[in-house]
Amino acid sequence: MFGHRNHIWLVIHAVLVVFLVVGVAVVPATARGTNGTDTGRIISIHRTGDAVVTKTNETTYVWQSERYTADVKFRIDSNVSKYSVCLLERYDGKDPHSIVCQSATVGNGSTATVTLNGSNATETGKRTLYFRLRPTFGSDVPIIDSRTINQTVITKGGDYDQDGLTNEFEADKIQKKDWPADALNDSDIDSDGLNDGEEVNKWGTNPVSKDSDNDSILDGKEILSGTNPNKADSDGDGVNDAKDPEPMNPNVARSTTQPSKTTTATKDQQSSGLSGIQLLLVGVVGIGIFGAAALLWRVGRDDPDPPTPVPESGTTSIPVTKSEESDTDGDEDILTDEGQVLKLLRNNRDRMKQVDIVEETGWSKSKVSRLLSRMEERGDINRLRVGRGNIVYLEGAKPNGARSPHEEDSYS
């Protein structure tokens, strides 16, 4: 009786071992964790097609009329099996929904690339794309790795920054490297006080130069004062507008540079009068006091008060106020909380302890933890648990010993 029970227990143990082995072989992702570093990860995302217009630090602009496609390269370190990369999209205030998924059989440290052919964007405005890597079975399997891309969907005939120029016009300037990448979201690129559309369509000035005629006066101020923003000497008097007391009156500047005819005539009369006195004194010794007095009276009448000296040409200038000087200086960029974290990381060789970020920013631990969680979900940063704390690092700066030295990342 006792031996029979032992036999039953041996059979039960054997069955449990078989189920355990089969479970480990069939579900490699769940057997080795869900953080993506143990089983595999997304290596690169390269967009293809004509949907992408331009990229900035904050977003990627895409045409609504073009289909977004991307090649996604990933690596699996677990056993060989079938894995999928899915593309999802989410608009502000809405839940994410799946657009397309592609699968590949890969494992044991090898890589695979799948092409995701997304559909045209259904709406304009802000949207987030999610690229998720997971095993190709079931709906409850964990996500091995995820990446996010922030996009702004625009139309070619629209005017995203409301500057009077179409998105297609500005995109053409950006792609030709004539305008900066963020021109689509900046109605006054050069900060000269003039709308970009006005500069192009009305005034003929350069939207990416705050001083089109290089006369040291902002284009916007020239329009307000009535001078020509495309001509350094608006009145053609030979004096730069910035140094001309009346830049629209050519006679004012000339009067300060040419000698006065009255002054010249007075000097001639004065010189002539003095010579006459000398000749009279030498040639007519016998003239009495009356003649000398009459001669002196004549000289006094011909010699009026000396003219008031005038300033030399080029010395007259319009004072520049502090507010005007500040208009020519670029404003400091106001960093977001995420931007401050990224700046701290870049200044510390792309990685820092989470407690050091709390100390540097002066924020609470809970605020830093929530902020880093959002940034990690978007793929801006990565975190690695070491002991009782976390190490926060940018892509490619993972601490030694935590990843393979042969891995290389690239994102676009």
Helices and strands as residue ranges (DSSP letters): H 2-26, H 28-31, E 40-48, E 52-55, E 60-63, E 69-76, E 81-91, E 97-106, E 110-117, E 125-135, E 145-154, H 167-175, G 181-185, H 196-198, I 199-203, H 219-225, G 241-243, H 250-257, H 261-283, H 289-302, H 322-327, H 337-347, E 351-353, H 354-361, H 365-378, E 382-386, E 389-393, E 410-411
